C-alpha cells in the first residue's frame, strides 16, 4: 500500500487520505484531506475568504447558468398567489377561481366540522387556507377541509369502515 507524508501535519498516511489533483506530479493534493479541510475552514473565516465567497456567488449569478436558474426561480415565485395557483393546478387540477367558488359555496368553513380553519401558517402570520380534499384513487376533488378533518381522513386512509367504527365507538 502506497503512503505519502502530509507537510502540514507531518503524518505518513495512505494515499486514500489525499484528494486527487491531476495538476500535480503524483496526482494527489499536497495536504491530507483533514488538513485541507481545516485550512479551508480557517480561510473562510478570514475577511479575505468571506470576500472571496461573496465574489464567487456574485460571479455565478452573473454567469449564463446562474442567470437562467435565477430567472426560473424568480419567475416561479412572483408572489404567494402565483405559487398557490400553480400548486392547485398541478396537484388537484383546479384553478384559484374554482377554489374560491368552493370556498364561497361552503361559506368559508370545513365541509365536515363546519368550522373555519384555525391553524396558522408555518411562519405564524395569518391563517392557513382550507385544504383541498380529493379521492386518492380517482383524483376527484370532494371539497375543502380544515387541517384537523383532513388529517383525520388521511389517518383513516379514507376508509369508511374505520370512520364508521370510530363513530360507533364515540356513541357508546
Beta strands, then each sheet from edge to edge (+ up, - down):
strand 1: 3-5
strand 2: 12-14
strand 3: 131-134
strand 4: 141-145
sheet 1: 1+ 2-
sheet 2: 3+ 4-
end
